[in-house]
């Protein structure tokens, strides 16, 4: 993957914050910190879109004939299954999850 050099302008307070994060050992340099912010923002945006799609699907599906206890049993049974890349915890119905979801933080 290629890289692009960017120049950004920060306030003194923002610069001090980044330096403090680096000094605390969370990042090795400014670029790593900025890339992490962008990656997290991208993941959050992807997650929001997946949530919106799930809400749309739920609304479009209409009411169910299932009882609350039946729904709860299905939820509990689903929670007992180990998470996989295809079915991570709390996400189902083929929603796309970014590979970075499975990377350690």
Kinemage of the C-alpha trace (Angstrom):
@kinemage 1
@onewidth
@group {chain A} dominant
@subgroup {mainchain}
@vectorlist {calphas} color= white
{ca unk a 1} P 0.000 0.000 0.000
{ca unk a 2} L 1.395 3.388 -0.945
{ca unk a 3} L 1.630 6.316 1.400
{ca unk a 4} L 0.780 9.978 0.996
{ca unk a 5} L 2.504 12.734 2.911
{ca unk a 6} L 0.121 15.255 4.523
{ca unk a 7} L 0.759 18.434 6.463
{ca unk a 8} L -1.686 19.245 9.266
{ca unk a 9} L -1.992 22.170 11.637
{ca unk a 10} L -2.682 21.578 15.332
{ca unk a 11} L -3.211 23.804 18.327
{ca unk a 12} L -0.563 23.804 21.055
{ca unk a 13} L -2.937 21.864 23.291
{ca unk a 14} L -3.485 19.182 20.629
{ca unk a 15} L 0.260 18.894 20.076
{ca unk a 16} L 0.848 18.520 23.818
{ca unk a 17} L -1.815 15.805 23.969
{ca unk a 18} L -0.185 13.811 21.168
{ca unk a 19} L 3.238 14.162 22.789
{ca unk a 20} L 1.793 12.960 26.110
{ca unk a 21} L 0.266 9.881 24.419
{ca unk a 22} L 3.644 9.111 22.832
{ca unk a 23} L 5.499 9.680 26.123
{ca unk a 24} L 3.069 7.316 27.862
{ca unk a 25} L 4.060 4.601 25.389
{ca unk a 26} L 0.724 4.378 23.569
{ca unk a 27} L 2.278 5.406 20.245
{ca unk a 28} L 5.795 5.694 18.866
{ca unk a 29} L 5.283 8.881 16.833
{ca unk a 30} L 2.774 11.491 15.665
{ca unk a 31} L 1.950 9.652 12.434
{ca unk a 32} L 1.083 6.448 14.267
{ca unk a 33} L -1.311 8.383 16.512
{ca unk a 34} L -3.039 10.125 13.588
{ca unk a 35} L -3.323 6.858 11.607
{ca unk a 36} L -4.909 5.196 14.645
{ca unk a 37} L -7.478 8.007 14.917
{ca unk a 38} L -8.352 7.636 11.240
{ca unk a 39} L -8.607 3.826 11.517
{ca unk a 40} L -10.909 4.079 14.554
{ca unk a 41} L -13.080 6.696 12.846
{ca unk a 42} L -13.361 4.443 9.793
{ca unk a 43} L -14.336 1.453 11.943
{ca unk a 44} L -16.907 3.517 13.826
{ca unk a 45} L -18.426 4.688 10.544
{ca unk a 46} L -18.564 1.115 9.271
{ca unk a 47} L -20.204 -0.021 12.519
{ca unk a 48} L -22.798 2.742 12.348
{ca unk a 49} L -23.703 1.759 8.782
{ca unk a 50} L -24.053 -1.900 9.844
{ca unk a 51} L -26.292 -0.850 12.739
{ca unk a 52} L -28.453 1.290 10.440
{ca unk a 53} L -28.791 -1.655 8.041
{ca unk a 54} L -29.830 -3.955 10.903
{ca unk a 55} L -32.416 -1.435 12.108
{ca unk a 56} L -33.775 -1.072 8.557
{ca unk a 57} L -33.968 -4.854 8.232
{ca unk a 58} L -35.786 -5.121 11.555
{ca unk a 59} L -38.290 -2.416 10.669
{ca unk a 60} L -38.870 -3.883 7.210
{ca unk a 61} L -39.454 -7.372 8.632
{ca unk a 62} L -42.523 -6.223 10.571
{ca unk a 63} L -43.833 -7.682 13.820
{ca unk a 64} L -43.079 -11.243 14.893
{ca unk a 65} L -45.337 -13.997 16.175
{ca unk a 66} L -42.637 -15.102 18.637
{ca unk a 67} L -43.137 -14.587 22.343
{ca unk a 68} L -40.658 -12.636 24.459
{ca unk a 69} L -39.471 -15.820 26.265
{ca unk a 70} L -38.822 -17.497 22.884
{ca unk a 71} L -36.846 -14.494 21.661
{ca unk a 72} L -34.834 -14.439 24.901
{ca unk a 73} L -34.038 -18.165 24.541
{ca unk a 74} L -32.786 -17.561 20.999
{ca unk a 75} L -30.636 -14.640 22.157
{ca unk a 76} L -29.159 -16.665 25.021
{ca unk a 77} L -28.473 -19.628 22.720
{ca unk a 78} L -26.701 -17.305 20.274
{ca unk a 79} L -24.562 -15.893 23.067
{ca unk a 80} L -23.332 -19.361 23.967
{ca unk a 81} L -21.862 -19.875 20.502
{ca unk a 82} L -18.211 -18.811 20.252
{ca unk a 83} L -17.712 -15.710 18.102
{ca unk a 84} L -16.299 -16.222 14.632
{ca unk a 85} L -15.239 -13.898 11.851
{ca unk a 86} L -18.532 -14.662 10.110
{ca unk a 87} L -20.570 -14.172 13.325
{ca unk a 88} L -18.795 -11.903 15.814
{ca unk a 89} L -20.444 -11.219 19.147
{ca unk a 90} L -23.608 -9.166 18.719
{ca unk a 91} L -23.520 -9.136 14.923
{ca unk a 92} L -25.512 -11.490 12.762
{ca unk a 93} L -27.376 -11.764 9.469
{ca unk a 94} L -24.327 -11.475 7.233
{ca unk a 95} L -23.399 -7.913 8.122
{ca unk a 96} L -19.940 -7.000 6.902
{ca unk a 97} L -17.390 -6.473 9.658
{ca unk a 98} L -13.983 -4.959 8.876
{ca unk a 99} L -11.014 -7.309 9.346
{ca unk a 100} L -9.543 -4.796 11.774
{ca unk a 101} L -12.418 -5.695 14.147
{ca unk a 102} L -10.504 -8.881 14.925
{ca unk a 103} L -7.090 -7.264 15.405
{ca unk a 104} L -5.840 -6.761 18.961
{ca unk a 105} L -5.957 -3.192 20.207
